[in-house]
């Protein structure tokens, strides 16, 4: 939302900064998930808990990865983006809201 607000106010440098911060937080999440997966004392096939854990957190991690890549593309095309010509950027915002809502539910 902060990056969208910055773009809506035609502050592309601030928007780019917010995009990079969000991409970095996505990368940090994926790294923490990697560390958690490699240090877990159970596997996908051990128990129902292991299956549910890896399936749900892996599904979420995959969506975070896709979202981070999408935001990286938005960052690359940011110089040609304007507040009135930002369909891809607006769809990226909606995508992240979808990921948030699904994970919270």
MIDOFI-829310 format. One record per residue (C-alpha): residue in three letters; x, y, z. Coordinates in nm, 3 decimals. Layout:
(site "ALA", (X, Y, Z))
...
***
This chain:
(site "UNK", (0.000, 0.000, 0.000))
(site "UNK", (0.285, 0.240, 0.073))
(site "UNK", (0.438, 0.188, -0.272))
(site "UNK", (0.099, 0.239, -0.438))
(site "UNK", (0.039, 0.553, -0.235))
(site "UNK", (0.381, 0.684, -0.340))
(site "UNK", (0.312, 0.607, -0.706))
(site "UNK", (-0.033, 0.769, -0.684))
(site "UNK", (0.145, 1.084, -0.561))
(site "UNK", (0.398, 1.055, -0.848))
(site "UNK", (0.690, 0.984, -0.611))
(site "UNK", (0.862, 0.713, -0.814))
(site "UNK", (1.184, 0.712, -0.612))
(site "UNK", (0.992, 0.648, -0.291))
(site "UNK", (0.778, 0.389, -0.468))
(site "UNK", (1.095, 0.211, -0.586))
(site "UNK", (1.232, 0.213, -0.233))
(site "UNK", (0.914, 0.060, -0.097))
(site "UNK", (0.916, -0.202, -0.371))
(site "UNK", (1.274, -0.298, -0.288))
(site "UNK", (1.192, -0.320, 0.083))
(site "UNK", (0.894, -0.545, 0.008))
(site "UNK", (1.101, -0.766, -0.223))
(site "UNK", (1.368, -0.788, 0.048))
(site "UNK", (1.111, -0.887, 0.311))
(site "UNK", (0.979, -1.154, 0.076))
(site "UNK", (1.333, -1.286, 0.030))
(site "UNK", (1.385, -1.281, 0.408))
(site "UNK", (1.063, -1.479, 0.455))
(site "UNK", (1.175, -1.737, 0.200))
(site "UNK", (1.517, -1.765, 0.367))
(site "UNK", (1.355, -1.817, 0.709))
(site "UNK", (1.129, -2.080, 0.557))
(site "UNK", (1.433, -2.254, 0.409))
(site "UNK", (1.605, -2.254, 0.748))
(site "UNK", (1.292, -2.388, 0.914))
(site "UNK", (1.254, -2.664, 0.654))
(site "UNK", (1.615, -2.777, 0.681))
(site "UNK", (1.611, -2.786, 1.062))
(site "UNK", (1.269, -2.949, 1.114))
(site "UNK", (1.270, -3.281, 1.295))
(site "UNK", (0.993, -3.421, 1.076))
(site "UNK", (0.937, -3.468, 0.704))
(site "UNK", (0.644, -3.443, 0.467))
(site "UNK", (0.577, -3.817, 0.493))
(site "UNK", (0.623, -3.863, 0.870))
(site "UNK", (0.281, -3.766, 0.999))
(site "UNK", (-0.036, -3.587, 0.904))
(site "UNK", (0.109, -3.284, 1.083))
(site "UNK", (0.418, -3.292, 0.862))
(site "UNK", (0.209, -3.320, 0.548))
(site "UNK", (-0.021, -3.035, 0.652))
(site "UNK", (0.272, -2.819, 0.766))
(site "UNK", (0.477, -2.852, 0.450))
(site "UNK", (0.176, -2.826, 0.221))
(site "UNK", (0.035, -2.509, 0.373))
(site "UNK", (0.361, -2.328, 0.442))
(site "UNK", (0.506, -2.440, 0.108))
(site "UNK", (0.199, -2.317, -0.076))
(site "UNK", (0.228, -1.981, 0.098))
(site "UNK", (0.603, -1.963, 0.033))
(site "UNK", (0.544, -2.035, -0.336))
(site "UNK", (0.298, -1.746, -0.354))
(site "UNK", (0.543, -1.516, -0.176))
(site "UNK", (0.808, -1.614, -0.433))
(site "UNK", (0.573, -1.542, -0.725))
(site "UNK", (0.475, -1.210, -0.565))
(site "UNK", (0.838, -1.108, -0.513))
(site "UNK", (0.919, -1.186, -0.876))
(site "UNK", (0.612, -0.988, -0.986))
(site "UNK", (0.721, -0.690, -0.774))
(site "UNK", (1.072, -0.714, -0.922))
(site "UNK", (0.918, -0.684, -1.269))
(site "UNK", (0.714, -0.386, -1.148))
(site "UNK", (1.036, -0.230, -1.018))
(site "UNK", (1.208, -0.277, -1.355))
(site "UNK", (0.923, -0.113, -1.546))
(site "UNK", (0.868, 0.159, -1.284))
(site "UNK", (1.034, 0.433, -1.495))
(site "UNK", (0.763, 0.395, -1.760))
(site "UNK", (0.479, 0.363, -1.507))
(site "UNK", (0.254, 0.658, -1.427))
(site "UNK", (-0.029, 0.690, -1.175))
(site "UNK", (-0.280, 0.659, -1.461))
(site "UNK", (-0.088, 0.385, -1.647))
(site "UNK", (-0.020, 0.128, -1.378))
(site "UNK", (-0.238, -0.175, -1.448))
(site "UNK", (0.038, -0.429, -1.375))
(site "UNK", (0.135, -0.245, -1.058))
(site "UNK", (-0.226, -0.232, -0.937))
(site "UNK", (-0.265, -0.604, -1.008))
(site "UNK", (0.048, -0.671, -0.803))
(site "UNK", (-0.110, -0.485, -0.511))
(site "UNK", (-0.427, -0.692, -0.546))
(site "UNK", (-0.220, -1.011, -0.564))
(site "UNK", (-0.046, -0.932, -0.233))
(site "UNK", (-0.380, -0.856, -0.069))
(site "UNK", (-0.507, -1.192, -0.192))
(site "UNK", (-0.204, -1.371, -0.044))
(site "UNK", (-0.256, -1.187, 0.288))
(site "UNK", (-0.625, -1.267, 0.306))
(site "UNK", (-0.586, -1.634, 0.214))
(site "UNK", (-0.306, -1.683, 0.469))
(site "UNK", (-0.502, -1.507, 0.745))
(site "UNK", (-0.816, -1.711, 0.679))
***
